[in-house]
Amino acid sequence: MAKAPVLTPQADDFPHWYQDLISKAELADNGPVRGTMVIRPYGYGLWERMQQEMDARIKDAGASNAYFPLFIPQSYLTKEAEHVEGFSPELAVVTHGGGKELEEPVVVRPTSETIINDYFSKWVQSYRDLPLLINQWANVVRWELRPRVFLRTTEFLWQEGHTAHATYEEARDYAAHIHRNVYGDFMEKILAMDVIPGRKTARERFAGAINTLTLEGMMGDGKALQLGTSHELGQNFARAFGTRYLSKDGRQEYVWQTSWGSTTRMVGALVMMHGDDNGLRIPPRLAPIQAVVVAVKDDDAVPAKVREIGHRLQAAGVRVHVDDRTDTPFGRRAVDWELKGVPVRIEVGPRDLENGTAVLVRRIAGSKEPTAIEALPEILPKLLADDQALLLAQSRERRRDRTAEVTTIAEAIEAAGTGWARIPWATLGPGGEARLAEQGVSVRCLVAADGSIPESDDQPGNIAVVARAY
């Protein structure tokens, strides 16, 4: 009798496969309030690794971490008209506290532009105070109508950067630096994700921004997911909150600002971009556990040997876990580690010990072969590097294979049924973008003809990247 699959196959029902995998790989559970989530230790371990890598890049960009309150006076959001209009449908508002009605309702933080600008206006007095570069790791709340764990939840975790600069050019260049050297570098080198950098259209731009830069990734089902954005805010918030500085020539000037953010959505992206019908596939440079050493049987020598191998691999710089739980059937443990996507599994049984070998199972390359135990510390780092590169190559190949060059709106809609489309922005335009939206298709970003990021929406030769999106 054939063994039932652990997961719903992707080809049968991709959303069901996703929910199956989130649960069975022990990444997260639904929270008690609709749209919230409980991130389990293995899932949070992935987020912690993402935080570490991102935080190092953010600090290299000159920003310092700070923390601002969760509760924001409702009046703050009304100071920037575009901003409040963009977020109004998603706001959670507190009207009572301590058993009494509040004099002024407070909003649970949906993003922090308003409250941070209130303090920037106090902290910035002179050109000597600029640039002011702040980042915050926090939770935010946006009341989500159609929640999906990690992808769209009422409460999620993120980092949000906020900066103030003396000139438009400085702010523009800093937003681009974050987009390219923080987000782009992290996603490609650590998450092994092929992403398209581009410029959002006016329709898709962040509420209150004059320009939004985005990174878009293709998931396993061909849909797009926005993975990180960097916004030029111009002087909109500075004017609303009176954030000004005394210039070198003695004039009061409004600052120029940026904001930028990435969220726990990246965990969901990791699942959907790299996962397969057997479970997760975690990029080795991200993986909290790069190799698991598994005792196949409870033999006198086996548990001691797997612990010895674990120590040797750890000394070689590999993040390793030793699984010597021989009271749990080996097959069940092997399936569990496969589901969790640990890049390398090293299986050791009594017969392996006799031969001085272990069975080396590579989750990403899909290979399984006996390997000399003594050689493991030397060969494993190279295999992990090879698997990291393989994941990136596979995600890039998927995006290239499933992106169509089209010339009409009808062709763009058809292509978005299975992947992405590229259509000249001059052909599409805002009117065509609205027609796409009626069919559940959006312009994910604009790119220049040479693949670079356009300096404006109407730059000649702009290409619109079109897709259905999460």
Secondary structure as UniProt FT lines:
FT   TURN            10..12
FT   HELIX           14..24
FT   TURN            25..26
FT   STRAND          28..30
FT   TURN            34..35
FT   STRAND          37..39
FT   HELIX           41..60
FT   TURN            61..62
FT   STRAND          64..65
FT   STRAND          71..73
FT   HELIX           74..77
FT   TURN            78..79
FT   HELIX           81..87
FT   HELIX           88..90
FT   STRAND          93..97
FT   TURN            98..99
FT   STRAND          100..108
FT   HELIX           113..123
FT   HELIX           127..129
FT   STRAND          132..141
FT   TURN            149..151
FT   STRAND          155..165
FT   HELIX           168..177
FT   HELIX           178..184
FT   HELIX           185..189
FT   STRAND          195..199
FT   TURN            202..204
FT   TURN            207..208
FT   STRAND          211..218
FT   TURN            220..221
FT   STRAND          224..234
FT   HELIX           236..241
FT   STRAND          244..246
FT   TURN            248..249
FT   STRAND          252..254
FT   STRAND          256..263
FT   HELIX           265..274
FT   TURN            277..278
FT   TURN            284..286
FT   STRAND          291..295
FT   HELIX           302..315
FT   TURN            316..317
FT   STRAND          320..323
FT   TURN            326..327
FT   HELIX           330..340
FT   STRAND          344..348
FT   HELIX           350..355
FT   STRAND          357..362
FT   TURN            363..366
FT   STRAND          367..372
FT   HELIX           373..375
FT   HELIX           376..401
FT   STRAND          403..405
FT   HELIX           409..415
FT   TURN            416..418
FT   STRAND          420..424
FT   HELIX           425..438
FT   TURN            439..440
FT   STRAND          442..447
FT   TURN            449..450
FT   TURN            457..458
FT   TURN            460..461
FT   STRAND          463..467
//
